[in-house]
Amino acid sequence: MTETKTLLAPSAALDTAHIGDIKGAFGTIRVNDEKPRSGIKARLKTLLAIMGPGLIVMVGDNDAGAFGTYTEAGQNYGTSLLWTLLLLVPVLYVNQEMVLRLGVVSGVGHARLILERFGKFWGAFSVIDLFILNALTIVTEFIGISLGLDYLGIPKIPGILLATAVIVGAASTGSFKRFERVCLTLVAGSLLLVPIIFMVHPDVGQVAHDFVVPGMPKGAGLSTVTLLIIGIVGTTVAPWQLFFQQSYIIDKRITPRFLKYEKADLWLGITIVIVGAAAIISFTAATFAGTPEFGNFTDAGGVAVGLEQHVGKVAGVLFALALIDASIIGAAAVGLSTSYALGDVLGLKHSLHRKVSDAKGFYAVFAGVLLLSAIVVLIPGSPLGLLTVGVQVLAGVLLPSATVFLLLLCNDNQVLGPWVNGRFMNVFTSAVIAVLVILSLVLTAGVLFPDMGSDAILGILIGGAAVSAVAGVVFLVYRRIHPTAPSPDAIDRSQRATWRMPPIALLTTPKLSTGYRIGLTVLRTYLLIAMILVIVRVVQLALGG
């Protein structure tokens, strides 16, 4: 009876399956459970029921592409680039905290909010580019699975088809709790990396030093190292994360009342992803130090072979299993972000609480994008290396735009009301966007002009920083002279406990200032040009041009 009343209450949820009891992998919280959580035992029990979205999205980001990037950094440059991971911690938290806040307060997925608040072009663009980028990303996940299978001596075709069946089967049972249990089991599988650290025993003092003290590898080319650093950023902070976590939180039925528990879940995920990345770089660096293979990275499969040669067979097997595990959870999360987004925009039923017969379109998209990506990997002669490069570049190009819309949505009073960003969050996120745009320009230029030297990269970095600084000063001066008028939609922050976004049909069309419109036009132009140029270049390389 209680759940029926909740369904009849005004809500922005696009699927009725998004409202009801929270059914997590390790516990259930009834929709009418309003009792206070006092005491460590009660809070821990609640956290166990809530946790999942943050862990899955973060560990899923330490996927096949991440394994390749981190092992390249370790094998070619030792532990000298570990400090980049520490810098990513605040970026990861700020991005994903805004997303989880949007999810619990609005109850509507990221793609649909962009469509409703910024129009059909950006709504269609967000879904189309997400679909293309996610499909390519899943291709890299299956490449990771194939590398792990090759090392273990398991035939690639049946192995990849079996992995695809496992992923689709886990998501298609009609039980959200069952799917989350599978995913958290895969999250636990990432701990396979831990024994490797003890087998290799890297220099802890050097690792700690390089983790907190920035530096550049001695004798390395600036252009090569810069592009690798950008690759580390791109593989750790990806557009699919925004869409997946927001929709997954909504599907799990988490409300603002449990936001602090979800933030704790996010911090757990960030901790695991950074520790895992640091471990991969560290034990790879220690394994290849002083060997002929140092500085000659090939792929993650080569790292497994190197671990066997220099450490032992067990280390190689554990690494290969961890690679397969990471690739599977990555493929599941990326695939779901695609089907969630299309379900949002097309008005399909899109929930893991529903059986296949009750959400055919949702599951068809999920299975289809996985199967298509698996087939690409299995086709003889597929340019898998170029596809991997293309994924990294396109992710780097699209990430700034994804963060721009995330920032705009988190300042939309009709969407978040008393939950909108504060000043510090806006300033920090604006700085992050500026950095991401500059890195995006460098990465795009690096693909279009492979022989680009250090001077050109420094020019882009310095010029971009100067333009960003000037733009920031101009904006602050303008705001000083023309302060923002109080919004009629502003809501007292003391109402946070009970405020949720109204149904989308009740929201009025946002009025964007001239400055915002110009900015979005510039962004649209840059994205279209950069994407076209990158795709053309990748195709040329694939054809031998």
JOFENWO-V320728 format. One line per field, one symbol per residue. phi: phi as a letter, one per 40 degrees, with the letter a starting at -180 (. if undefined). psi: psi as a letter, one per 20 degrees, with the letter a starting at -180 (. if undefined). A space follows every 50 residues. Layout:
phi->???
psi->???
//
This chain:
phi->.ccccccccdacdcbcccbiccbccbibbccccbcccbgccccccccccc cidcccccccccccccdcccccccccbgccbdccccccdccdccdccccc cdccccgbccccccdccbgcdcccccccccccccccccdccccccccccd ccgcdccccccccccccccccbcgbddcccccccccdcccccccdcdccc fccccccccccbbcabdcgcccccccccccccccccbbdcdccccccccc ccgcbddbccccccccccccccccccccccccccccccdgbcccgbcbac cccccccccbbidcccccccccccdcccccccccccccccccccccgcca accccdcbadcdcccccccccccccdcccdgccccccccdccccccccdd ccccccccccbccccbfcccdcccccccccccccccccccccccccccbd cdcccccccccccccccccccccdcccccccbcccdccccbdcccddbcb ccddccccccbccccccccccccdcccccccccccccccccccgc
psi->gghghghiqpqipiphijpbqonrhkrpoqhjojqqnpqgghhhhgghhh qggggghghhimbghggggghggghhjbjijhhhghhighggggghghgh ggghghjqrgghggghhjrhghggghgghgggggghghghghggghgggg hikppgghgghggghgggghikijogggghggghghghhiiihghhghhh mrohggggghhioqrqppjqpggggghgghhgghihoqhhgggghghhgg hikprhhkghhhhggghggggghgggghgggghgghgipjrhipjlpfrh hhggghgggigqggggggggghggghhghgggggghhghgghhghikqpn qiiqrghilggghggghghggghghghippjpmhghhgghggghghghgg hghghggghijohhgicijrqrgggggghgggggghgghggggghhghnh jprhggghgggggggggggggggggggghghmqpqppiiqqpiijghipq prqhhiqqpqoprhggggghgggggggggggggggggggghhjj.
//
